[in-house]
Amino acid sequence: MIQEMFGHKDQQRGIDGTYMWFMEEVGELAGALRGGNRQELQGEFADVLAWLVTLANLSGIDLTEAVRNKYVTGCPRCGENICTCQLSAKP
């Protein structure tokens, strides 16, 4: 859906320009997490996801496949379906 809707613009903007928009949206999400209401949070999460999908599209990455390959067998670090890694460790 994102590719169909915005792909022609994304190609013109390129990865560098798209990355800058993505980072701006991450910043807006950070602000909403600190004091936004549910509706604002939903919008910012959706924006961050859309720009992430756009970056993946421009890079030729299928995010569904990427997530499946990395996480379908469990946590990439400990291998468990319910992560047992220490909280201080990045899963």
NUNU-292517 format. One record per residue (C-alpha): residue in three letters; x, y, z. Coordinates in pm, 1 decimal. Example, Ala and Ser with C-alpha at 12.3 -4.5 7.8 and 13.67 -1.06 7.14 Angstrom:
<recs>
<rec><aa>ala</aa><xx>1230.0</xx><yy>-450.0</yy><zz>780.0</zz></rec>
<rec><aa>ser</aa><xx>1367.0</xx><yy>-106.0</yy><zz>714.0</zz></rec>
</recs>
This chain:
<recs>
<rec><aa>met</aa><xx>0.0</xx><yy>0.0</yy><zz>0.0</zz></rec>
<rec><aa>ile</aa><xx>279.0</xx><yy>245.1</yy><zz>91.9</zz></rec>
<rec><aa>gln</aa><xx>466.5</xx><yy>157.0</yy><zz>-228.0</zz></rec>
<rec><aa>glu</aa><xx>158.0</xx><yy>211.9</yy><zz>-442.8</zz></rec>
<rec><aa>met</aa><xx>64.2</xx><yy>535.8</yy><zz>-271.9</zz></rec>
<rec><aa>phe</aa><xx>404.9</xx><yy>702.0</yy><zz>-241.7</zz></rec>
<rec><aa>gly</aa><xx>655.5</xx><yy>494.9</yy><zz>-441.6</zz></rec>
<rec><aa>his</aa><xx>685.9</xx><yy>745.2</yy><zz>-727.0</zz></rec>
<rec><aa>lys</aa><xx>770.5</xx><yy>1025.4</yy><zz>-482.4</zz></rec>
<rec><aa>asp</aa><xx>996.3</xx><yy>804.1</yy><zz>-272.1</zz></rec>
<rec><aa>gln</aa><xx>1210.1</xx><yy>718.8</yy><zz>-575.7</zz></rec>
<rec><aa>gln</aa><xx>1258.2</xx><yy>1087.8</yy><zz>-650.0</zz></rec>
<rec><aa>arg</aa><xx>1345.3</xx><yy>1170.2</yy><zz>-287.5</zz></rec>
<rec><aa>gly</aa><xx>1586.4</xx><yy>878.4</yy><zz>-253.1</zz></rec>
<rec><aa>ile</aa><xx>1717.7</xx><yy>705.0</yy><zz>55.4</zz></rec>
<rec><aa>asp</aa><xx>1900.7</xx><yy>1004.0</yy><zz>206.0</zz></rec>
<rec><aa>gly</aa><xx>1599.0</xx><yy>1235.6</yy><zz>188.8</zz></rec>
<rec><aa>thr</aa><xx>1366.2</xx><yy>962.8</yy><zz>307.6</zz></rec>
<rec><aa>tyr</aa><xx>1592.7</xx><yy>883.9</yy><zz>601.7</zz></rec>
<rec><aa>met</aa><xx>1577.1</xx><yy>1247.2</yy><zz>711.3</zz></rec>
<rec><aa>trp</aa><xx>1194.6</xx><yy>1237.8</yy><zz>706.7</zz></rec>
<rec><aa>phe</aa><xx>1202.5</xx><yy>909.8</yy><zz>898.2</zz></rec>
<rec><aa>met</aa><xx>1422.4</xx><yy>1061.7</yy><zz>1168.4</zz></rec>
<rec><aa>glu</aa><xx>1194.2</xx><yy>1364.6</yy><zz>1195.4</zz></rec>
<rec><aa>glu</aa><xx>898.9</xx><yy>1132.2</yy><zz>1252.7</zz></rec>
<rec><aa>val</aa><xx>1093.7</xx><yy>938.0</yy><zz>1517.6</zz></rec>
<rec><aa>gly</aa><xx>1148.4</xx><yy>1269.2</yy><zz>1695.8</zz></rec>
<rec><aa>glu</aa><xx>776.9</xx><yy>1347.5</yy><zz>1677.9</zz></rec>
<rec><aa>leu</aa><xx>702.5</xx><yy>1003.2</yy><zz>1821.9</zz></rec>
<rec><aa>ala</aa><xx>945.5</xx><yy>1070.3</yy><zz>2107.3</zz></rec>
<rec><aa>gly</aa><xx>757.2</xx><yy>1389.2</yy><zz>2188.2</zz></rec>
<rec><aa>ala</aa><xx>422.1</xx><yy>1212.5</yy><zz>2176.5</zz></rec>
<rec><aa>leu</aa><xx>549.8</xx><yy>937.8</yy><zz>2407.6</zz></rec>
<rec><aa>arg</aa><xx>636.9</xx><yy>1203.0</yy><zz>2662.8</zz></rec>
<rec><aa>gly</aa><xx>299.1</xx><yy>1367.7</yy><zz>2671.2</zz></rec>
<rec><aa>gly</aa><xx>73.4</xx><yy>1284.9</yy><zz>2383.4</zz></rec>
<rec><aa>asn</aa><xx>-273.0</xx><yy>1142.5</yy><zz>2396.5</zz></rec>
<rec><aa>arg</aa><xx>-368.8</xx><yy>808.4</yy><zz>2245.5</zz></rec>
<rec><aa>gln</aa><xx>-478.9</xx><yy>957.3</yy><zz>1913.3</zz></rec>
<rec><aa>glu</aa><xx>-152.2</xx><yy>1148.7</yy><zz>1874.1</zz></rec>
<rec><aa>leu</aa><xx>49.4</xx><yy>837.4</yy><zz>1961.8</zz></rec>
<rec><aa>gln</aa><xx>-139.3</xx><yy>629.0</yy><zz>1706.2</zz></rec>
<rec><aa>gly</aa><xx>-67.7</xx><yy>885.9</yy><zz>1437.5</zz></rec>
<rec><aa>glu</aa><xx>301.6</xx><yy>910.4</yy><zz>1519.2</zz></rec>
<rec><aa>phe</aa><xx>347.1</xx><yy>532.8</yy><zz>1537.4</zz></rec>
<rec><aa>ala</aa><xx>176.5</xx><yy>504.6</yy><zz>1198.1</zz></rec>
<rec><aa>asp</aa><xx>401.3</xx><yy>775.2</yy><zz>1051.7</zz></rec>
<rec><aa>val</aa><xx>720.1</xx><yy>609.7</yy><zz>1179.5</zz></rec>
<rec><aa>leu</aa><xx>609.3</xx><yy>273.2</yy><zz>1043.2</zz></rec>
<rec><aa>ala</aa><xx>519.5</xx><yy>422.1</yy><zz>703.7</zz></rec>
<rec><aa>trp</aa><xx>859.4</xx><yy>590.6</yy><zz>668.5</zz></rec>
<rec><aa>leu</aa><xx>1035.7</xx><yy>270.9</yy><zz>780.8</zz></rec>
<rec><aa>val</aa><xx>844.8</xx><yy>75.0</yy><zz>516.0</zz></rec>
<rec><aa>thr</aa><xx>943.9</xx><yy>338.7</yy><zz>261.3</zz></rec>
<rec><aa>leu</aa><xx>1311.4</xx><yy>300.6</yy><zz>350.2</zz></rec>
<rec><aa>ala</aa><xx>1281.3</xx><yy>-76.2</yy><zz>318.2</zz></rec>
<rec><aa>asn</aa><xx>1106.1</xx><yy>-41.5</yy><zz>-18.5</zz></rec>
<rec><aa>leu</aa><xx>1378.0</xx><yy>188.5</yy><zz>-149.9</zz></rec>
<rec><aa>ser</aa><xx>1639.7</xx><yy>-60.1</yy><zz>-29.9</zz></rec>
<rec><aa>gly</aa><xx>1466.8</xx><yy>-357.6</yy><zz>-191.2</zz></rec>
<rec><aa>ile</aa><xx>1385.3</xx><yy>-517.8</yy><zz>144.6</zz></rec>
<rec><aa>asp</aa><xx>1056.2</xx><yy>-695.4</yy><zz>214.1</zz></rec>
<rec><aa>leu</aa><xx>994.8</xx><yy>-615.9</yy><zz>580.5</zz></rec>
<rec><aa>thr</aa><xx>756.6</xx><yy>-906.7</yy><zz>629.9</zz></rec>
<rec><aa>glu</aa><xx>1023.6</xx><yy>-1146.0</yy><zz>508.7</zz></rec>
<rec><aa>ala</aa><xx>1295.6</xx><yy>-970.8</yy><zz>710.0</zz></rec>
<rec><aa>val</aa><xx>1100.0</xx><yy>-994.2</yy><zz>1036.0</zz></rec>
<rec><aa>arg</aa><xx>1001.5</xx><yy>-1353.2</yy><zz>965.7</zz></rec>
<rec><aa>asn</aa><xx>1362.5</xx><yy>-1451.4</yy><zz>894.0</zz></rec>
<rec><aa>lys</aa><xx>1493.9</xx><yy>-1288.3</yy><zz>1208.9</zz></rec>
<rec><aa>tyr</aa><xx>1221.6</xx><yy>-1359.8</yy><zz>1466.2</zz></rec>
<rec><aa>val</aa><xx>1009.3</xx><yy>-1658.2</yy><zz>1358.4</zz></rec>
<rec><aa>thr</aa><xx>1227.2</xx><yy>-1906.5</yy><zz>1546.8</zz></rec>
<rec><aa>gly</aa><xx>1233.4</xx><yy>-1696.5</yy><zz>1864.1</zz></rec>
<rec><aa>cys</aa><xx>1457.0</xx><yy>-1432.8</yy><zz>2014.7</zz></rec>
<rec><aa>pro</aa><xx>1765.2</xx><yy>-1393.2</yy><zz>1793.1</zz></rec>
<rec><aa>arg</aa><xx>1990.0</xx><yy>-1389.7</yy><zz>2100.9</zz></rec>
<rec><aa>cys</aa><xx>1855.6</xx><yy>-1661.7</yy><zz>2332.6</zz></rec>
<rec><aa>gly</aa><xx>1643.4</xx><yy>-1851.4</yy><zz>2078.2</zz></rec>
<rec><aa>glu</aa><xx>1341.8</xx><yy>-1875.5</yy><zz>2309.4</zz></rec>
<rec><aa>asn</aa><xx>986.3</xx><yy>-1789.9</yy><zz>2201.5</zz></rec>
<rec><aa>ile</aa><xx>952.1</xx><yy>-1592.1</yy><zz>2523.5</zz></rec>
<rec><aa>cys</aa><xx>1279.6</xx><yy>-1399.5</yy><zz>2553.1</zz></rec>
<rec><aa>thr</aa><xx>1487.7</xx><yy>-1492.8</yy><zz>2857.2</zz></rec>
<rec><aa>cys</aa><xx>1771.3</xx><yy>-1247.0</yy><zz>2790.7</zz></rec>
<rec><aa>gln</aa><xx>1876.0</xx><yy>-1014.4</yy><zz>3071.2</zz></rec>
<rec><aa>leu</aa><xx>1677.1</xx><yy>-689.8</yy><zz>3065.1</zz></rec>
<rec><aa>ser</aa><xx>2000.6</xx><yy>-494.0</yy><zz>3016.0</zz></rec>
<rec><aa>ala</aa><xx>2083.7</xx><yy>-693.4</yy><zz>2700.9</zz></rec>
<rec><aa>lys</aa><xx>1940.5</xx><yy>-585.6</yy><zz>2369.4</zz></rec>
<rec><aa>pro</aa><xx>1725.3</xx><yy>-876.9</yy><zz>2244.4</zz></rec>
</recs>
